[in-house]
Amino acid sequence: MQLSVWTYEGPPHVGAMRIATAMKGLHYVLHAPQGDTYADLLFTMIERRNARPPVTYTTFEARDLGKDTAQLFQDAAMDAVERFKPEAIIVGASCTAELIQDDPGGLSEAMDLPCPAIPLELPSYQRKENWGAAETFYQIVRNLADKDMTPAPREGRRARANILGPTALGFRHRDDLIEIRKILDLLDIEVNLVAPLNARPSDITRIGNADFNIVLYPEIADEAARWLERTFKQPAVRTVPIGVSATRAFIADVAELAGADPTPALGDTHSRLPWWSRSVDSTYLTGKRVFIFGDATHAVAAARIARDELGFEVCGLGCYNREFAREIREAAKQYGVEPLITDDHLAVEDAIIEAAPEMVLGTQMERHIAKRLGMPCAVISAPVHVQDFPARHSPQMGFEGANVIFDTWVHPLVMGLEEHLLTMFREDFEFSDEAGASHHAAHSPRTLAKAEAASEPEPIVPANDGDLWTDEAQRELKKIPFFVRGKARRNTEAFAAQEGRTRIDLETLYDAKAHYAR
């Protein structure tokens, strides 16, 4: 067992909460002790939902362990059905309650409840949150789908699709869905069902009425889509439309299954990313080295966009969900990097330090890591914090999503350049530390204590190896703009090794500069 301050995924019953909270008319009865009742924090505080999650806990205490905890579960289930009157309930145990082996599924079956009760077997000590969400959605579809339902003949009607995968607490799922609906409208395709987000159990019964499925988030919907393919012979579109090229491929795949003309959707000219990425203002970004880590779907998409659409160099690629390790390994081969499959944020931090990127694309964990290391960072994947559930429309998918991605990734680099320029002119009266922040109060002087602290020399951080670089050379290295500093450091160390120099001083630094300037 390893204790950790941060974790990329919660236990699988949190995944089940995400499905229950995304849907309407569904209730989750969770056998859990005090301390495992934190769903409100996740959904109302972090995601800022305007309604409490539909979860009822048994909330047993230590003193209850000598009693009949099974009866506690049955009472909680009956109370939840009477109070909330759901169309269906899902039942399961938290990681702690799993140890007492009360079998919530079997108990609910014996109760003869007035609505369907779907048991969940979520092994908390072998699996994690995304798997729990996928398994929960799969069980809901499998138990509630009307297996006798099939789509009507195609003659005289529009093609019909299910959109599968968006959940509560998902990274920009709400906004992605809006962009996907726009694309389907341009292709004249009818949406039969969106699930689990905003779907009701009664809606799930008609899931077989669609001609095909669109799997937006494979971590959540792939298992259910494979069952639908076997049961209803529904093909699935698995192209994830993140980035301009992937959006075009998605449109072509959907149009092919629907027998539709892709031209109206492909003619969408709202994406500015292609032009901006070729503009003169973006040329200095070409070749910037980026380290990418997140869930497999977003990480693979980010690597493709970084290299093919923005001209970056991928120097690291990894994911935390081991179920999709194969996809990451296949992608890593394309970029000539070693895949990083881990849920240990300390291992990710070590990999980032070793790769020495000029930008990090990751989760909120990598945002914290990059901040400590002084690197620009953009968040591309869950887990995220409250700032990544913006009130504004901010998708990742479709052509508008490509615009958002360009802004999100490029602005940290551009703002970093501005900070460097301000540092260059810090002796000017307008930009000096003593002048204070111009956006707070015009030239308001800082307090004496702050001014004195600011005047202290910056501590020396070894560029790579404290025995290799002299203090004077390190100070000179810090004067180089951050967006080329990493490259300058690597070139200098390579030059020193080639020349057999055991110490990097000012002379070596300048010699390396002259060598690579030829």
Beta strands, then each sheet from edge to edge (+ up, - down):
strand 1: 26-31
strand 2: 55-57
strand 3: 88-93
strand 4: 117-119
strand 5: 160-164
strand 6: 190-195
strand 7: 212-215
strand 8: 236-237
strand 9: 289-294
strand 10: 313-319
strand 11: 339-341
strand 12: 359-362
strand 13: 377-379
sheet 1: 2+ 1+ 3+ 4+
sheet 2: 6+ 5+ 7+ 8+
sheet 3: 11+ 10+ 9+ 12+ 13+
end
